[in-house]
Amino acid sequence: MGVRILDSKKAVVFTLMAIVISLFFTLMFSARIQKPLDHETRVVKSRIAVLNKYMETFFDYAEITGSISAYSALRGIITDIDNTNQSNPEFNTQYLSCIRTGNLTSAKECPCMENQTLIYYLDKMVNFSREQLNINSEYIINPLSHTQKTSAFTIEVLINLTLKINDAYANITDTRIVTSSTDINGLKDPLYLLNGTYDQLINQTPLKRKEGDWKPSDLTRLYNKHEYRAYKGGISFINRIKANNTASPMGIESFVNHTHPTISYTANHSMTDYQFWLNQTQRCSEDIVEINESIISPPGFQIDDTHRLSFGISSKNVTLTC
């Protein structure tokens, strides 16, 4: 899934480049005129219009390519975690470095970032405009930052970008903050990589439920299809990368496949992924129940009482584990 997402974003980039060519094609000849003759005013206005259009297109292009670089950087960091079997507590710094330069640190490359960095893509646009449109421009990438405010399955990268256009007719400079969003779907879950006994991809459920509206059948679906839901008591994707066990408003969760051959558990284990893989045990006599086979089969699936209530599962459909 991750490769398909990245390929579709790359297709958008090439489409955008084609649009840029078509936008400027009719004006290219006038753009190259050194000494306007009969229609100097019209040519100057046309040239300035070209420059302004290029300015807008550049920032649009930066937004799209920023998403590609951001997704590639996430893949790179997850790949590094997989290769080293170590979490990345320095994610905030290394993620942004990976996006910009393709390096996790000054001494270590970020996997998956060859020809995927933000610098690589912005250089392509600058070189294209100079060679094909006779527009000389330069950009400055100011400090980058990231946030997660819109969705538990989306990370936003804020690109503070300055573009300078140097031309015989006008010099234009603008600084904007471009927000590039990237989806975590299709990426390996770091929690399973570091603590689990099998790998699992992030797979957001299509179910749209508010807390209090979840049904027993929804738990069945999440379990059988290995889907994730947003859950405020869960651990966010970023915290999973950092091995930070703190619950987050952008938390996500899935449910461990208890029939997997390498799974072993006791009566006080809940099979919510972060509780299970981080070995968070509870009082089995009061807080852990086994779900009836009519909801999840085969027998043996256990859950904490908080999650039982979250999915509206009646006490009649559970038994105490001990």
Summary of the structure (lengths in Angstrom):
residues: 322
radius of gyration: 25.6
end to end distance: 40.9
largest distance: 93.8
contacts: 989
relative contact order: 0.10
helix: 43%
strand: 22%
